[in-house]
Amino acid sequence: MSQKTIEYKNLPSNLRILGRTLFKSQTKSAIPRLQFTVEGFHFNQAHLQSYKRYCGFSHNEMPLPYLFVASQKAQLHLLTDEQFPLKTLGLIHTGIRFYRHKEIDTKANYNVTVSVGKVENKARGIEFELCVHFYKNSELVCGFDSHYFSITSSKRGNKPAKIADDFTAFHSLAHLNITEQSVRGYARVSGDYNPIHLHRLTAAPFGFKKPIAHGLYLLARCLVSLDISPKEVVASFKRPALLPIETELIQSNNQMLLLNMDRKALLNIEWVN
């Protein structure tokens, strides 16, 4: 495994990361077991509060999806490393699992490890896991495991398992209207300016007729509607949410589904309190 260490203050600037993201080329090399540690990581208090206000979080605990937002630069630093063979733009985010083992001290310093986890070759491409762990005094406090898919072949693969259309065990929790303006606002507050989210013209080269909502924005809006602060959240992104879109959030016990107007699942969420 290739291991590197970098001080948090020495991470590349947003502009440099953006340039590396836009111009990164793709090779046919196997994905290596990369890992690097960001030492002296700390949460930006003003940014955290801006994120919570924009998404609507009102409880005192740090929202787990913010872990992804706060560590985004560190993730991109690995994904744009010269040893990583896949292009960053065009990666499909298929799911994510957040967890916290103890209360997250937002004012503490952490060592954050970013590493490539499981890698699996599929009929149409490569599926891989990106693991981000937050350590305080060598103790794992929280983290997340992201799952991505890169299409490398035009072959047709097996369709993902469908979620049953029988929603009789679910009750309606909320109706969420997601607009292009609200998604561009989330891009500003989160720093995620992936072109597929911004405008139909910038989404078109990636095969979308309209811009699509950030999966992590949809997840945040769903958690706000439920008004919980769980210890673990598992989210599966089932299909893109083309903007603008009206959705319905339904719940059964510790499971939520975000549906489009055709009653098809956009997002499946399960959690542990």
N, C-alpha and C positions, 0 to 999 in steps of 0.2 A: 504494500500500500504506500502511495506517495503522500507524505505528510508535510505540511508547511504551517508556519506560524506567522501571524501578522498583528501588529498593534491596531486597535480599533481606529485610532486617529490617523493611521497610515493607509486605510482603505482608499482606493481610487475615488476621485470625485464623481458625482452623478454624471457630469458631462462625459468624462472618460469612459465610464461604464456604459453609457448610452452608445458611444461610438463603437466600443468593442461589441456590443449587442447587435448593432445594425450591420456591421461589416464582417462579422464572424462567418467563416466558410465551414462547410461540412465535409468530413472525411468518412471513409468506410472502416476506420479503425474501431476496435472493440473499446467499450467504455472502461477506462481503468478505475481502480479503487482509489479515488482521490479523497483526501481529507485535509482540511486546514482548520486551524484554531485562531479565533479572533480574541486577543487578550485585551482586557480593560473595556469590554463592551458596557455601555450604559444606556438606559432608556431616556429619550428626550422628553422631558415632562410637558413642555408646551405642545409638542407634536402629539403626544398621547392624548392630551385634553382636547385638541382640535379633532382628532380622530373620533373620540368618544362623542363629542358634540355632533359631529356631522352624521355619524351612523345612528345616534340616538341612545347610546348606552348611558344608563343613569346610576348603576350600582358602583360601589367603590372599588371592587376587584378589577384587575386588568382583564379586559376581554381577551379570550384566548386567540381569536383571529389576529389581534394586534401583534402577536409574536411573529407572524409571517411578514407583516408590514414593516416592523422595526428591523428585521434582519434581511430585508430584501436586497440591500447592497451587498451583504456578505454572500447571499445565495448566488447573485449574478456574478460575483467575483469568481466563484468556482465554475459556474456554467459557461463563462467566457474564457476560462483558462485555456491556454494553447494545447494542453493535454486532453481536454474534453472534446470529443469528436463531433458532437451534434450542434446544429445551429440553435440558438436560443429562441429566435423568432420562429413561430410555427410549432413549438412544443405544445402539446395538448395536455392541460391539467385535468386529470381524471378523478382525483380524490385527495383527501388530506385527513390526517388524524392529529388532533391537538391533545395535549395532556398536561396536567400539573400535579406534582407529587406533594407540594406544600405551597403555602401562600407565597405569591410572587412579590418580592420587595422591589418596587419600581425605582427606588433611589439607590439601590446597591450596584456594585460592579460585578460583571459576570465574565467568564470565559465561555465563548460560544464555539462549538464545533460544527462544521458543515461538512458532510461526507456523502459519498455515493453509497447507497445501500444495495438492495437486490436489483439485479439486472436480468431481464428475460427477453429472449427473442421471440417475436410473434410472427404470424403469417404476413402481416402488413408493415411490420416495423419493430421498434424496440421499446420496451416498457422498462422504466427504471424508477428507483426510489431516491429521493433526496432527504437526508435526515439532518435536522438541526436541533442541537441539544444545548441548553443553558445551564452552566455550572456555577454555583456560588460556593467558594471555599472547597472545591473539589466534589461537591455534592450536587447530583442532578436534581434541579428544581422543576424544570418544565421543558417543553419542546414540541416538535411536530415532525411528522413524516409525510412528505408530499409525494404523490405518484404522478408521473408524466408518461406520455406516449409520443414517440416520434415516428411519423409515417415515412418509411424508406422504400416501400414497394407499392405498385399499383394492384397487386393481387388482392382479392377479396378474402377477408378473414371471417371468422365466426362472429355473428352479431352478439353483443352483450346481452346477458340475461335480462328479460323484461321484468319490470315491477308490475305486479298484478293490478288490473284496472278496477278491482273490487275495493272500493274505499268505504264500505259500510261500517267498518270498525273505527273510522276516522271521523273527527268533527272539525268543522271549519274554525280556524283560529283568526285569520286576518286576510284581507285583500291588499296586495302590494302593487302599486303602480310604479314601474321603473322607466324613467325617461332618459333620453340622451343627455339632457342637461345634468341630471342627478349623477349619471355615470361619469361624465367629464369632471364633475365636482369631486367625485371619489378619486379619480385619477390625480387630481391636484393634491388632495389631502393625503393620499397613500403613496404618491410618487410612482405609481404604476401607469406609465404612458405607453403601454403596448398598443400599437396602431390599430389592432382589431377592435379596441374599445372606443376609439375617438371619433370616427366619422366613416360614412359609407365608402368614401373614396380610399381611405387608408385601410379599410377592412377588406376591400375587394381583392387585392392581390393574394389574400389568404383564403379565398373561396367563399366569403360571406357577402351577401347582397346588402346587408345592413350591419352597423356596429353591434357588438354583443356586450352584455354586462359582465363585469368581473365576477367570477365565481365567489371570491372572498367577500365582495360587497353584498351579494345575495345572501351568503351565509350570515354576515353581520346583521342584515335587516331581519332575517328569520329569528336569530337569537334575541334581538331586541323585542320582537313581537311576543316571544315566549317569556321574556323577562326572567332569565335564569343566568347563573354563573356556574356552569358545570365543571367537574374535574377532568372530564374527557369528552371530546366531541369527534365524531367520525362523519365526514361529509363525502358523498359521491356525486360528481357532476355528470348528469345523465345526458343532457343535450344543451346546446347553446341557447341563450335567451336573447333573441334578436330584438333590437330596440326600435320604437318604444314597445313595452309589453305590460299587459295586465296579468297578474298572477293571483293564485289563491294558495294560502298556506293552511295545510290540514295536519292534524295531530292525532296520534293514538299512543297512549302511554309515553314511552321515551323515544318515540320516532316521529319525525315530521317529514312531510313531502311538500315541495313547492311545485305547483302545477301551472301549466299554461292554460289558455282558454279552451284548448282541445282536450283538456284533462290528461295531458301527458306530463310525466315527471321531469322537471328541470334539475331538481336537487333532492337528494335523499339524506336526511340527517338523523343520526342516533347519538345519544349522549348518556353519560353517567353523572349523577349529582354527587 
